[in-house]
Amino acid sequence: MAYTPGKPIVGVAETPKTRWRTVPYTGGRGLDLGCGAERLFNTEFVLSIDNGHDTDLGQVAQANVQADARDLSMFSAGKWDYVYSSYLLQYFPYEQVHVVLRDWMRVIKVNACVVLYLPDAEQYPRVGTPQAHPRQQWDVTYDAVVEAMVKTTWNWDLCDFQKCSDDDEYSHFYAFRKLK
């Protein structure tokens, strides 16, 4: 489904658009945070977490665990091979994003990745416009995401960044590798 100017973007499954991009960064056991109606991979190696709030948009979350992805205190540090999240961070106030990302980095192993797929502010309706998602809190830019990652205080490397603007995409793809 391509973005049509003048129409709101709600209830669109974004993960299928980028699933293939995640493969180099999502081997082993991982967390799919804010999975919504479309999980990253439907295997026993992926634990999908969602709070179920998209039900108001006609979506039914396909989560293994119903929980808030902002708080991963239920998981020990350094136990997961990756964290994946699609179209979730922009729903949290920007002032909280670095704290959320810090927790996501905490649960992954050294050399594992936090993989993000987020709406591109240059291609996606901006906060406050009639076309924007009703729960969107901030406009995602490369600089804003990198700034939030810097504030996590983890050592990391941006091992992949793509501006995705094919027919049905209006997004950024990030893979942040946790360093020692």
ZIJOCOR-V655070 format. One record per helix or strand of 3 or more residues. SS is the DSSP state (H for helix, E for strand). FROM is the first residue (numbers start at 0). TO is the last residue. If there is no record, write none. Layout:
# ZIJOCOR-V655070
ss->[SS & SS]
from->[FROM & FROM]
to->[TO & TO]
This chain:
# ZIJOCOR-V655070
ss->[H & E & E & H & E & H & H & E & H & E & E]
from->[14 & 29 & 45 & 52 & 79 & 88 & 93 & 107 & 141 & 155 & 170]
to->[24 & 32 & 49 & 56 & 85 & 90 & 106 & 118 & 149 & 163 & 177]
